[in-house]
Amino acid sequence: MSESVDVVLIGGGVMSATLGTLLKELQPDWKIVVFERLGDVAQESSNPWNNAGTGHSALCELNYMPNADDPSKAIAINEQFQVSRQLWSSLIDRGILDEASTFINATPHMTFVTGEKDVAYLRQRYETLRKEPLFAGIEYSEDSRVIHQWAPLLMKKRRKGEPFAATRVPAGTDVDFGAITHQLFDHLTENGAEMRLNHEVKKLTKKNDGSWDIRYRNRVGGAPGSMNARFVFVGAGGWAIKLLQSAKIPEIKGYGVFPIGGQFLKTSDPAIVKQHQAKVYSQAAVGAPPMSVPHLDTRMVDGEGSLMFGPFATFSPKFLKTGSWFDIVQQVRFSNILSMLKVGATNLSLVKYLVGELMKSRARKVDSLRDFMPTADGADWELIQAGQRAQVMKGGKLQFGTEVVSSTDGTIAGLLGASPGASTTVSIMIDLLSRCFPERIGGWERTLRELIPTLGTSLNDDPERAAEVTGTSADKLGVLA
């Protein structure tokens, strides 16, 4: 007979870790089991070397504001990141997360562009954002001396006469989502949750009573097993679509995903790292997906500083770095094949971009780095493979973002998509709780507001409150407000 539990979390990433932590605070009596197919958690998208760790808050990412006069999406993403900051601050107070410096560090966020068209755009973007409370600290300059003070490596030996401009927000952050994931899961297992590593979920079947039968296999030895759960969350990155299709919920019909990989150039040379303390984003190439916006990033992982530049798009049919070569084919259903074909036919610029990226030699990738850092020496940089991102395909369109798919009865939910992903995890999981537990969310509200004081309100609409809340979380996290 199958063991019965309250909650099964599939996937050992920051999404499952965050949802599990929230549920443990809200329902400490519930039994939670986590299935992770690899030998440790945070080995795919949550791993610090598989993402940029930007702490996406739209301070520097131009793709969140394609229209320089419309800040609505940028504000929404910043609001979501403030929710994450508030929860992390509360979890430090409760001893659930370790000292803030183990997972978050102050790192200015910058945008740097060249050419008259992009300079004009960035100038207008600055004029729009500087009026918004959550972007109050933004700075703008077209002066090479000022930009050199902000980020020397951008300006050394740069061609004269080239139009350029930059914005800078000192209150940016670098976040190690792998560290957050490990710390949250450590707390969960210390408080009764069960972690099953090297266990791969193979099939999900709904029973007549509304619960779910989970069939799994131990990847060490191959022993099969089963478990029954009242609620299932599939937070398995690109693998999620396979499991949601296995569950045969009608809500997954029509969905497909397109995998895009990435590589970064990385250096840990202290002499180079100390000259660049910022995350600097620019404009994406024509046809490039938003996740491929070029950026030169300061990273802090396990106490060591590094710089990463990229990403350079790669292609693999796998939905995870450790996935199957048949992933992209196995997702095909009658309900999604026409939508997927339409995506291919209407995204020829993306196809052209990917082909160009795949043909880039290492030398050409270093040349791209020199567009940011004119003095770059390829011998100082190594090429590393980043994570796989499964972009959502739905209704004949390729969507860039994250999307929760849940059953009508709220007994199962999963997450599809990519950026801004990890940075907005808390808001995504709060939304999931509201969807899947409508009869309980009212009773949970008091605890949720203890964890996230501004839950359900807009900080950007209240400048004084915005300053107070960002200042409080900044003090707790050891970053700038």
C-alpha positions in Angstrom: 0.0 0.0 0.0 1.3 3.5 -0.9 2.4 5.9 1.8 0.1 8.9 2.1 1.4 12.4 2.6 -0.1 15.9 2.4 2.3 17.5 -0.1 4.8 16.2 -2.6 7.2 18.7 -4.2 8.9 17.5 -7.4 12.2 19.2 -8.1 14.9 20.4 -5.8 15.1 24.0 -7.0 14.3 27.4 -5.4 10.6 27.2 -6.4 9.9 24.0 -4.5 12.1 25.2 -1.6 10.2 28.4 -1.3 6.7 26.8 -1.5 7.8 24.1 1.0 9.0 26.8 3.4 5.8 28.8 3.1 3.6 25.7 3.7 5.7 24.6 6.7 5.1 28.1 8.3 1.4 28.0 7.4 0.7 24.3 8.2 3.5 22.9 10.3 1.5 19.6 10.8 1.4 18.8 7.1 3.8 16.0 5.9 5.9 17.2 3.0 8.1 15.0 0.8 10.5 16.3 -1.9 11.6 14.3 -4.9 14.8 15.3 -6.7 16.1 13.2 -9.5 19.8 14.3 -9.0 22.1 13.6 -6.1 21.7 17.1 -4.6 19.4 20.1 -4.7 19.9 23.3 -6.8 21.8 21.6 -9.6 19.8 22.9 -12.5 18.4 26.4 -12.9 18.9 27.3 -9.3 22.6 26.6 -9.4 24.6 29.9 -9.2 26.6 29.1 -12.3 23.5 28.2 -14.3 22.0 31.7 -14.0 23.1 35.3 -13.7 22.0 35.8 -10.0 20.9 39.3 -10.9 18.1 39.7 -8.4 15.9 40.8 -11.3 14.1 44.0 -10.3 14.1 45.7 -13.7 16.7 48.2 -12.6 18.9 47.4 -15.6 17.1 44.9 -17.8 15.9 46.8 -20.9 13.7 43.9 -22.1 11.2 44.6 -19.2 10.6 48.1 -20.7 10.7 48.0 -24.5 8.7 51.2 -24.6 10.7 53.9 -22.8 7.5 55.7 -21.8 5.8 52.7 -20.2 7.3 51.5 -16.9 4.4 49.3 -15.9 6.1 45.9 -16.4 9.4 47.1 -14.8 7.4 48.4 -11.8 5.5 45.1 -11.5 8.8 43.0 -11.5 10.4 45.4 -9.0 7.4 45.0 -6.7 7.7 41.3 -6.9 11.4 41.4 -6.0 10.6 43.5 -3.0 8.2 40.8 -1.8 11.1 38.3 -2.1 13.3 40.6 -0.1 10.7 40.9 2.7 10.3 37.2 3.0 14.1 36.6 3.1 14.4 39.2 5.8 11.7 37.5 7.9 13.3 34.1 7.4 16.6 35.4 8.7 14.7 36.7 11.8 13.2 33.2 12.3 16.6 31.5 11.9 15.5 29.7 8.7 18.0 31.5 6.5 21.6 32.1 7.5 23.4 35.5 7.6 22.4 37.5 4.6 25.9 37.7 3.1 25.8 34.0 2.5 23.2 34.5 -0.3 22.9 38.2 -1.2 25.4 41.0 -1.7 25.1 44.7 -2.7 26.0 45.1 -6.4 25.1 48.1 -8.5 22.9 47.5 -11.5 23.8 49.3 -14.7 22.7 49.6 -18.2 25.2 50.5 -20.9 24.4 51.2 -24.6 26.1 52.6 -27.7 24.8 54.2 -30.8 22.5 57.3 -31.1 19.3 55.3 -31.2 19.9 53.3 -28.1 21.3 56.4 -26.3 18.1 58.3 -27.0 16.1 55.3 -25.8 18.1 55.0 -22.6 17.8 58.7 -21.9 14.0 58.6 -22.2 13.9 55.4 -20.0 15.8 57.2 -17.3 13.5 60.2 -17.5 10.5 57.9 -17.1 11.9 55.7 -14.3 13.4 58.5 -12.1 9.9 59.6 -11.3 8.9 56.2 -9.9 9.5 55.6 -6.2 11.0 52.2 -6.6 13.6 53.6 -9.0 14.3 56.8 -7.1 18.1 56.2 -6.9 18.6 55.8 -10.7 21.5 57.8 -12.2 22.2 58.6 -15.8 25.4 59.7 -17.6 26.9 60.1 -21.1 30.2 61.4 -19.6 33.0 58.9 -20.0 34.7 60.1 -16.8 31.5 59.3 -14.8 30.9 56.0 -16.4 34.6 55.1 -15.8 34.1 55.8 -12.1 31.1 53.5 -12.1 32.7 50.6 -14.1 36.3 51.2 -15.3 36.4 48.1 -17.5 33.6 49.5 -19.8 35.7 52.6 -20.7 39.3 51.6 -20.8 40.6 52.0 -24.4 37.0 52.6 -25.8 36.9 54.2 -29.2 36.6 58.0 -29.2 33.6 59.6 -30.9 31.3 56.7 -30.2 27.9 57.7 -28.6 27.3 55.9 -25.4 25.3 56.2 -22.2 24.8 54.4 -18.9 22.4 54.2 -16.0 23.3 53.1 -12.6 21.3 52.0 -9.5 23.5 51.5 -6.5 20.8 49.5 -4.7 21.1 46.5 -7.0 22.0 43.0 -5.7 23.7 39.8 -6.6 21.8 36.7 -5.3 23.1 33.2 -4.9 19.8 31.2 -5.4 21.7 28.0 -4.9 22.6 29.0 -1.4 19.0 30.1 -0.7 17.7 26.7 -2.0 20.1 24.7 0.2 19.3 26.7 3.3 15.6 26.4 2.9 15.7 22.7 2.2 18.0 22.2 5.2 15.4 23.9 7.4 12.6 21.8 5.9 14.3 18.5 6.5 15.3 19.5 10.0 11.7 20.2 10.7 10.1 17.0 9.5 10.1 17.2 5.7 11.6 14.2 3.9 14.1 14.7 1.0 14.4 11.8 -1.5 17.5 12.5 -3.7 18.2 10.4 -6.7 14.5 9.6 -7.0 12.8 10.3 -10.4 9.0 10.7 -10.6 7.8 8.8 -13.6 4.1 9.1 -13.6 1.2 11.0 -11.9 -2.3 9.5 -11.7 -5.3 11.2 -10.2 -7.4 9.0 -8.0 -11.2 9.1 -7.5 -10.8 10.9 -4.1 -8.9 13.7 -5.8 -5.5 12.7 -4.4 -2.5 11.8 -6.6 -0.7 8.6 -7.1 3.0 9.3 -7.6 5.1 6.6 -9.3 8.8 7.0 -8.9 12.1 5.1 -9.4 15.3 5.2 -7.3 18.0 6.1 -9.8 20.5 4.3 -7.6 19.6 0.7 -7.9 16.4 1.2 -9.9 13.9 0.2 -7.3 10.4 1.5 -8.1 8.0 2.9 -5.5 4.7 4.8 -5.1 3.2 7.5 -2.9 -0.1 9.1 -2.5 -0.4 12.9 -1.9 -3.3 15.4 -1.5 -1.3 18.1 -3.3 1.5 18.0 -5.8 3.7 20.8 -7.0 5.9 20.2 -10.1 8.8 22.6 -9.8 11.1 20.7 -12.1 12.2 23.3 -14.6 11.8 22.1 -18.2 10.9 18.6 -16.9 7.6 20.1 -15.6 5.7 19.8 -18.9 6.5 16.1 -19.1 5.0 15.5 -15.7 2.0 17.7 -16.1 1.3 15.9 -19.4 1.6 12.6 -17.5 -1.0 13.9 -15.1 -3.4 14.4 -18.0 -4.8 17.6 -16.6 -6.8 19.5 -19.3 -5.1 22.7 -18.4 -1.8 21.6 -19.9 -3.3 21.0 -23.3 -1.9 23.4 -26.0 1.3 24.0 -24.1 4.8 23.2 -25.4 8.3 24.3 -24.5 11.3 25.3 -26.5 14.7 24.6 -24.8 17.4 27.3 -25.1 20.8 26.7 -23.4 23.5 29.2 -22.7 27.2 29.6 -22.1 29.1 32.3 -20.2 32.7 33.5 -20.2 33.9 33.6 -16.7 37.0 34.9 -14.8 38.0 34.7 -11.2 41.2 36.7 -11.6 41.3 39.0 -8.6 43.0 41.8 -10.5 40.2 41.9 -13.1 37.3 41.3 -10.6 38.3 44.2 -8.4 37.9 46.6 -11.3 34.3 45.7 -12.0 31.7 45.8 -9.1 28.4 45.9 -11.0 26.0 44.0 -13.2 25.9 45.7 -16.6 23.1 44.9 -19.1 22.7 46.1 -22.7 20.3 45.6 -25.6 19.6 42.2 -27.0 20.7 41.3 -30.6 17.9 41.3 -33.2 15.9 38.1 -32.9 17.4 37.2 -29.6 15.2 36.0 -26.7 15.1 38.3 -23.7 17.1 35.8 -21.6 20.0 36.4 -24.1 20.5 40.1 -23.3 24.3 40.5 -23.0 25.6 41.4 -19.6 28.8 41.6 -17.7 28.1 40.6 -14.1 29.8 40.6 -10.8 29.1 37.3 -9.0 29.8 36.3 -5.4 29.5 32.5 -4.8 30.8 30.8 -1.7 32.7 34.0 -0.7 34.6 34.2 -4.0 34.1 37.0 -6.5 34.0 36.3 -10.2 32.9 38.0 -13.4 30.6 36.4 -16.0 29.8 37.6 -19.5 27.2 36.3 -21.8 25.0 34.5 -22.3 25.8 32.9 -25.7 22.8 30.8 -26.8 23.2 27.1 -27.4 20.8 24.5 -28.4 20.0 21.1 -27.1 16.8 19.1 -27.3 17.1 18.4 -23.6 14.8 20.3 -21.2 17.4 20.1 -18.4 21.2 19.9 -18.5 20.8 16.4 -17.3 17.7 15.7 -19.4 17.0 13.3 -22.2 17.9 13.8 -25.9 14.3 13.0 -26.7 12.7 15.6 -24.5 11.7 18.0 -27.3 10.0 15.2 -29.3 8.3 13.4 -26.3 6.3 16.6 -25.5 4.5 16.6 -28.8 0.7 16.0 -28.6 -2.2 16.5 -30.9 -3.2 19.4 -28.7 0.1 21.3 -29.1 1.6 20.4 -32.4 -0.1 23.1 -34.5 0.9 25.7 -31.9 4.5 24.6 -31.9 4.7 24.6 -35.7 3.2 28.1 -35.8 5.9 29.2 -33.3 8.6 27.9 -35.6 7.1 29.6 -38.7 6.6 33.0 -37.0 10.0 33.1 -35.2 12.4 32.9 -38.1 14.5 35.8 -36.6 15.0 33.6 -33.4 16.0 30.7 -35.6 18.5 32.9 -37.5 19.9 34.2 -34.2 20.3 30.7 -32.7 22.1 29.5 -35.9 24.4 32.4 -35.7 25.1 31.8 -32.0 25.8 28.1 -32.6 28.4 29.0 -35.3 30.3 31.4 -33.0 33.8 30.4 -32.2 35.4 31.0 -28.9 37.4 33.9 -30.4 34.2 35.5 -31.7 32.6 35.2 -28.2 35.7 37.0 -26.8 35.1 39.7 -29.4 31.6 40.1 -28.1 33.1 40.5 -24.6 35.4 43.2 -26.0 32.3 45.2 -27.0 31.7 45.6 -23.3 35.3 45.4 -22.1 37.7 46.6 -24.8 40.8 45.4 -22.9 39.6 41.8 -22.4 42.2 39.1 -23.0 40.7 35.8 -23.9 43.4 33.9 -22.0 41.9 35.3 -18.7 38.4 33.8 -19.4 37.0 30.3 -19.4 33.8 29.2 -21.2 31.3 27.6 -18.9 27.9 25.9 -19.7 24.9 27.6 -18.1 21.5 26.1 -17.4 18.8 25.0 -19.9 15.7 27.3 -20.1 12.4 25.9 -21.4 10.5 28.8 -23.0 6.7 28.5 -23.0 4.9 27.9 -26.4 1.2 28.5 -26.2 -1.4 29.6 -28.7 1.2 29.7 -31.5 3.3 32.2 -29.6 6.7 31.9 -27.8 6.3 33.4 -24.4 9.2 34.8 -22.3 8.3 34.6 -18.7 7.0 32.3 -16.0 3.5 30.8 -15.9 1.8 28.7 -13.3 -0.4 25.9 -14.6 -2.9 24.4 -12.1 -5.8 22.0 -12.2 -9.3 23.4 -11.6 -9.6 21.6 -8.3 -6.2 23.0 -7.1 -4.7 19.5 -6.3 -1.8 19.9 -8.7 0.2 22.8 -10.0 3.4 23.3 -12.0 5.6 26.1 -13.2 6.7 26.6 -16.8 9.0 29.2 -18.3 12.1 31.1 -17.3 13.2 34.7 -16.5 12.6 36.5 -14.2 11.9 33.2 -12.4 13.9 32.9 -9.3 13.9 36.6 -8.3 10.1 36.6 -8.3 9.6 33.1 -6.7 7.9 34.4 -3.6 5.1 36.3 -5.5 4.7 33.3 -7.8 4.3 30.9 -4.9 1.9 33.2 -3.0 -0.3 33.3 -6.2 -0.1 29.5 -6.4 -1.3 29.2 -2.7 -4.3 31.5 -3.5 -5.2 29.4 -6.6 -4.7 26.0 -5.1 -5.9 26.6 -1.5 -8.8 29.1 -1.8 -10.6 27.7 1.2 -7.5 28.1 3.4 -5.8 31.3 2.2 -8.0 33.5 4.4 -6.9 31.7 7.5 -3.3 31.9 6.4 -3.3 35.7 5.7 -2.2 36.7 9.2 1.0 34.5 9.0 1.7 35.6 5.5 1.5 39.3 6.5 3.9 38.6 9.4 6.3 37.2 6.8 5.6 39.8 4.1 4.1 43.0 5.7 3.2 44.7 2.4 1.5 41.6 0.9 -1.2 42.6 -1.6 -0.3 46.3 -1.7 1.6 48.5 -4.2 4.8 50.1 -2.8 5.3 52.2 -5.9 2.0 54.0 -5.2 3.1 55.1 -1.8 6.6 56.8 -1.8 6.9 57.0 2.0 6.0 53.4 2.5 8.3 52.3 -0.4 11.2 54.1 1.3 10.4 52.6 4.7 10.0 49.0 3.4 13.0 48.9 1.1 15.1 50.5 3.9 14.0 47.9 6.4 14.8 45.0 4.1 18.1 46.6 3.1 19.2 46.8 6.7 18.3 43.2 7.3 19.9 42.0 4.1 23.0 44.2 4.4 22.4 45.8 1.0 21.5 49.4 -0.1 17.9 50.7 0.0 
